[in-house]
Amino acid sequence: MFEIAAQALAELDAGRALGVVVVTGVHGSTPRTPGSAMAVTADGRAIGAISGGCIEAEAYELAREVLASGDAQALTMGGEGDLLRPGLACGGAVDVVAVRVGPGDETVVDPLRASLGDGAVALALAGPDGPVRLERPRAPRLVIVGAVDFTPALASAARLMGFRVVVVDPRPVFATPERVPDAHEVIIAWPDAWLRGEALGEDDAVCVLTHDDRLDVPALEAALAIPVLYVGAMGSRRVDGRRREALAERGVGDDALARLRSPIGLDLGGSTPAETAIAIMAEVLLARAGGTGLPLREVSGPIHRRQED
């Protein structure tokens, strides 16, 4: 539901109620996860989706019904039980709760507003069988070392994937918000000192793009000392070898060096900043989600593995 917060708040702040259908559970292979939501406005517009298209019409009518009646409902959509009802093409099913949310429902409106930021948020919907709790963890951070020509595209791709993007560069002429408009923060600082002073977590990532040993090596030394999800560095294989030697000379151990993703990104064959950004974020996603990196046609089993019962 948090993914439709901005559009939902536009309606609620204007004094208009919404009918909302929220996924609370999934069975089998499904394209969406718990927390996915569709809202229907008083004038019949749909906001968001719960299934990628398969059961949207049924969800839409359910949202309109609870908007009109105010009576919350809970049911299961999809599956193979009723041939006259639409099902999910992927063969799964979703449990949903449908509720009416009004402008004065502070227990929903306030958390939705808070979710526009990057912190952890939770809210409770008044379902027919009791409260339905929805949670969103803190947004992971992607730290980009260096405001270089590849940085704007990487910041844009990372932001699209839900990361809070922080660019760190000691050069004031390059480290400006205008150069990286999709970054949440642009910080003028030596990257190694900044990294040592930040409490980065296991969901965060660090991408070093600077191509300057004076910045790269100290920044990588600092990043590899932190238990973050991902540490990557741009550069040729020759540059990578030189950096690894320099890091070893500074006392970085073999286990830490094995965590360094360099040269950065997956081999997708691209070269432009946008193509490179996709290759980098694909590798970050691979580290986070634990996929194979292979084409789906070469992988057996369910596509939506993380959602399986």
C-alpha positions as CSV (number, residue, x, y, z in Angstrom):
1,M,0.0,0.0,0.0
2,F,2.9,2.3,0.6
3,E,3.7,2.3,-3.1
4,I,0.5,4.2,-3.8
5,A,0.9,6.6,-0.9
6,A,1.4,9.8,-2.8
7,Q,-1.6,9.3,-5.1
8,A,-3.8,8.1,-2.2
9,L,-2.8,11.1,-0.1
10,A,-3.7,13.5,-2.9
11,E,-7.3,12.2,-2.7
12,L,-7.5,12.0,1.1
13,D,-6.1,15.4,1.6
14,A,-8.7,16.7,-0.8
15,G,-11.4,15.3,1.5
16,R,-12.2,12.3,-0.7
17,A,-12.5,8.7,0.6
18,L,-11.0,5.7,-1.1
19,G,-11.9,2.0,-1.5
20,V,-8.7,0.1,-1.0
21,V,-7.9,-3.6,-1.7
22,V,-4.7,-4.8,-0.1
23,V,-2.9,-8.2,-0.6
24,T,-2.4,-9.8,2.8
25,G,-1.1,-13.2,1.7
26,V,0.0,-15.1,-1.4
27,H,-0.3,-18.8,-2.4
28,G,1.8,-20.3,-5.1
29,S,3.4,-18.3,-7.9
30,T,2.1,-14.7,-7.9
31,P,3.5,-11.5,-9.5
32,R,2.8,-9.3,-6.5
33,T,3.7,-9.4,-2.8
34,P,1.8,-8.8,0.4
35,G,1.2,-5.1,0.9
36,S,0.5,-4.5,-2.8
37,A,-2.7,-2.4,-3.1
38,M,-5.3,-1.0,-5.5
39,A,-7.3,2.1,-4.5
40,V,-10.4,3.3,-6.3
41,T,-11.5,7.0,-6.0
42,A,-14.9,8.4,-5.6
43,D,-15.0,9.3,-9.4
44,G,-14.0,5.7,-10.4
45,R,-10.3,6.1,-11.0
46,A,-8.0,3.2,-10.2
47,I,-4.7,3.7,-8.4
48,G,-2.1,0.9,-8.2
49,A,-2.6,-2.8,-8.9
50,I,-2.6,-6.1,-7.0
51,S,-1.9,-8.8,-9.6
52,G,-0.3,-7.4,-12.8
53,G,-3.6,-7.5,-14.6
54,C,-5.1,-11.0,-14.0
55,I,-7.7,-10.1,-11.3
56,E,-7.7,-6.3,-11.5
57,A,-11.3,-6.1,-12.6
58,E,-12.5,-8.1,-9.6
59,A,-10.4,-6.0,-7.3
60,Y,-11.7,-2.8,-8.8
61,E,-15.3,-3.8,-8.3
62,L,-14.6,-5.0,-4.7
63,A,-12.9,-1.6,-3.9
64,R,-16.0,0.3,-5.3
65,E,-18.3,-1.9,-3.2
66,V,-16.5,-1.2,0.1
67,L,-16.1,2.5,-0.8
68,A,-19.9,2.7,-1.1
69,S,-20.9,0.5,1.8
70,G,-18.0,1.1,4.3
71,D,-18.1,-2.6,5.2
72,A,-14.7,-4.2,5.2
73,Q,-14.3,-7.6,3.4
74,A,-11.7,-10.4,3.3
75,L,-11.5,-13.0,0.6
76,T,-9.2,-15.0,-1.6
77,M,-8.8,-14.2,-5.3
78,G,-7.3,-16.4,-8.1
79,G,-6.8,-20.1,-7.7
80,E,-8.7,-22.8,-9.6
81,G,-11.9,-23.1,-7.5
82,D,-14.4,-21.2,-9.5
83,L,-14.3,-21.3,-13.3
84,L,-16.6,-18.3,-13.6
85,R,-14.3,-16.0,-11.7
86,P,-11.0,-14.6,-13.1
87,G,-7.9,-16.3,-11.9
88,L,-4.2,-15.6,-11.9
89,A,-2.5,-16.7,-15.1
90,C,0.5,-17.8,-13.1
91,G,-1.7,-20.3,-11.2
92,G,-1.4,-18.7,-7.7
93,A,-3.9,-17.0,-5.4
94,V,-3.9,-14.0,-3.2
95,D,-5.6,-13.2,0.1
96,V,-7.0,-9.6,0.2
97,V,-8.6,-7.3,2.6
98,A,-10.8,-4.5,1.2
99,V,-11.5,-1.4,3.4
100,R,-12.9,2.1,3.1
101,V,-10.3,4.8,4.0
102,G,-11.5,8.2,4.8
103,P,-9.7,11.6,5.1
104,G,-10.1,11.4,8.9
105,D,-8.6,7.9,9.3
106,E,-5.4,9.1,11.1
107,T,-4.2,5.6,11.8
108,V,-3.9,5.1,8.0
109,V,-3.3,8.7,6.8
110,D,-0.4,9.5,9.1
111,P,1.6,6.4,8.3
112,L,1.0,6.9,4.6
113,R,2.4,10.4,4.9
114,A,5.4,9.2,6.9
115,S,6.0,6.6,4.2
116,L,6.9,9.3,1.7
117,G,10.2,9.5,3.6
118,D,12.8,6.7,3.9
119,G,12.2,5.4,7.4
120,A,10.5,2.3,8.6
121,V,6.7,2.6,8.7
122,A,3.8,0.5,9.9
123,L,0.0,1.0,9.7
124,A,-3.1,-1.1,10.6
125,L,-6.2,-1.4,8.5
126,A,-9.5,-2.2,10.1
127,G,-10.2,-5.6,8.5
128,P,-13.4,-7.6,9.1
129,D,-11.6,-10.1,11.3
130,G,-9.5,-7.5,13.2
131,P,-6.6,-5.2,12.4
132,V,-4.4,-6.0,9.4
133,R,-0.8,-4.7,10.0
134,L,1.3,-3.6,7.0
135,E,5.0,-2.8,7.5
136,R,7.7,-1.2,5.3
137,P,11.3,-1.4,6.4
138,R,13.8,1.4,6.2
139,A,14.8,2.1,2.6
140,P,18.3,0.7,1.9
141,R,21.0,3.1,0.9
142,L,23.1,3.1,-2.2
143,V,26.3,5.1,-1.7
144,I,27.9,6.3,-4.9
145,V,31.5,7.4,-4.5
146,G,32.2,10.0,-7.1
147,A,30.0,12.5,-9.0
148,V,31.2,11.4,-12.4
149,D,29.5,11.0,-15.8
150,F,28.0,7.6,-14.9
151,T,26.6,8.8,-11.6
152,P,23.3,10.4,-12.7
153,A,22.2,7.3,-14.5
154,L,23.1,5.0,-11.6
155,A,21.4,7.3,-9.1
156,S,18.2,7.2,-11.3
157,A,18.2,3.4,-11.6
158,A,18.9,3.0,-7.9
159,R,16.1,5.4,-6.9
160,L,13.7,3.5,-9.1
161,M,14.6,0.3,-7.3
162,G,13.7,1.9,-3.9
163,F,17.2,2.9,-2.7
164,R,18.0,6.1,-0.9
165,V,20.8,7.4,-3.0
166,V,23.8,9.2,-1.4
167,V,26.6,10.6,-3.6
168,V,29.9,11.4,-1.8
169,D,32.7,13.4,-3.5
170,P,35.2,15.8,-2.0
171,R,35.2,18.1,-5.1
172,P,32.6,20.9,-4.7
173,V,32.6,21.7,-8.4
174,F,31.3,18.2,-9.2
175,A,29.3,17.3,-6.1
176,T,26.2,19.4,-6.7
177,P,22.5,18.4,-6.7
178,E,22.1,19.8,-10.2
179,R,24.6,17.3,-11.6
180,V,22.8,14.3,-9.9
181,P,19.1,15.3,-9.6
182,D,17.9,11.9,-8.6
183,A,20.2,11.6,-5.6
184,H,18.5,12.1,-2.2
185,E,21.8,13.6,-0.8
186,V,25.0,14.9,-2.4
187,I,27.7,15.2,0.2
188,I,31.0,17.1,-0.2
189,A,33.4,14.9,1.9
190,W,36.3,12.5,1.6
191,P,34.5,9.2,1.0
192,D,36.6,7.1,3.3
193,A,36.0,9.4,6.3
194,W,32.3,9.7,5.5
195,L,31.9,5.9,5.2
196,R,33.7,5.3,8.6
197,G,31.3,7.8,10.2
198,E,28.1,6.3,8.9
199,A,26.1,3.4,10.3
200,L,25.6,1.5,7.1
201,G,23.7,-1.8,7.3
202,E,23.5,-5.2,5.7
203,D,20.9,-4.0,3.2
204,D,23.1,-1.1,1.9
205,A,25.4,-0.9,-1.1
206,V,28.5,1.0,-2.0
207,C,29.5,1.7,-5.6
208,V,32.9,3.4,-6.3
209,L,33.0,5.1,-9.7
210,T,35.8,7.6,-9.3
211,H,38.8,6.0,-11.2
212,D,41.2,7.8,-8.9
213,D,43.4,5.8,-6.6
214,R,43.5,8.6,-4.1
215,L,39.8,8.3,-3.6
216,D,39.1,4.7,-4.7
217,V,41.5,2.8,-2.5
218,P,40.8,4.5,0.9
219,A,37.0,4.4,0.1
220,L,37.1,0.7,-0.7
221,E,39.2,0.0,2.4
222,A,36.5,1.7,4.5
223,A,33.6,0.0,2.7
224,L,35.1,-3.5,2.9
225,A,35.4,-3.1,6.7
226,I,31.6,-2.6,6.9
227,P,29.1,-5.6,6.7
228,V,27.2,-4.1,3.8
229,L,25.3,-6.0,1.1
230,Y,27.4,-5.0,-1.8
231,V,30.7,-3.2,-2.6
232,G,31.6,-2.6,-6.2
233,A,34.2,-0.5,-8.1
234,M,34.3,0.6,-11.7
235,G,37.5,0.1,-13.7
236,S,39.3,-2.1,-16.1
237,R,40.7,-5.5,-15.1
238,R,44.2,-3.8,-15.0
239,V,42.9,-1.1,-12.7
240,D,41.1,-3.7,-10.5
241,G,44.3,-5.7,-10.1
242,R,46.3,-2.6,-9.1
243,R,43.6,-1.6,-6.6
244,R,43.5,-5.1,-5.1
245,E,47.3,-5.0,-4.6
246,A,47.0,-1.6,-3.0
247,L,44.3,-2.7,-0.7
248,A,46.3,-5.8,0.3
249,E,49.3,-3.6,1.1
250,R,47.0,-1.6,3.4
251,G,46.1,-4.7,5.3
252,V,42.8,-5.7,3.7
253,G,42.5,-9.4,4.0
254,D,41.6,-12.0,1.4
255,D,38.1,-12.6,2.8
256,A,37.3,-8.8,2.5
257,L,38.9,-8.6,-1.0
258,A,36.7,-11.6,-2.1
259,R,33.6,-9.4,-1.3
260,L,34.7,-6.7,-3.8
261,R,32.7,-6.8,-7.0
262,S,35.2,-5.4,-9.5
263,P,35.0,-4.8,-12.3
264,I,31.5,-3.7,-11.3
265,G,28.3,-5.0,-12.8
266,L,27.0,-7.9,-14.8
267,D,28.2,-8.6,-18.4
268,L,25.2,-7.3,-20.4
269,G,27.3,-6.0,-23.2
270,G,26.3,-2.3,-22.8
271,S,28.6,0.7,-22.5
272,T,26.6,3.9,-22.1
273,P,26.0,5.4,-18.7
274,A,22.4,4.1,-18.7
275,E,23.4,0.6,-19.9
276,T,26.1,0.5,-17.3
277,A,23.7,1.6,-14.6
278,I,21.4,-1.3,-15.5
279,A,24.3,-3.7,-15.3
280,I,25.4,-2.4,-11.9
281,M,21.9,-2.5,-10.4
282,A,21.3,-6.0,-11.8
283,E,24.3,-7.2,-9.9
284,V,23.1,-5.4,-6.7
285,L,19.7,-7.0,-7.1
286,L,21.4,-10.4,-7.6
287,A,23.2,-9.9,-4.4
288,R,20.1,-8.9,-2.6
289,A,17.6,-11.4,-4.0
290,G,19.8,-14.4,-4.5
291,G,18.9,-15.2,-8.0
292,T,21.0,-17.1,-10.5
293,G,21.7,-14.3,-13.0
294,L,20.6,-16.7,-15.8
295,P,17.9,-16.1,-18.4
296,L,14.6,-17.3,-16.9
297,R,14.1,-19.7,-19.8
298,E,17.2,-21.6,-18.6
299,V,16.0,-21.8,-15.0
300,S,13.5,-24.5,-13.8
301,G,10.9,-24.0,-11.0
302,P,8.6,-21.1,-10.2
303,I,9.6,-17.7,-11.4
304,H,8.4,-16.0,-8.2
305,R,10.5,-18.2,-5.9
306,R,10.5,-15.8,-2.9
307,Q,6.7,-15.9,-2.8
308,E,6.2,-19.6,-2.7
309,D,4.4,-21.2,0.3
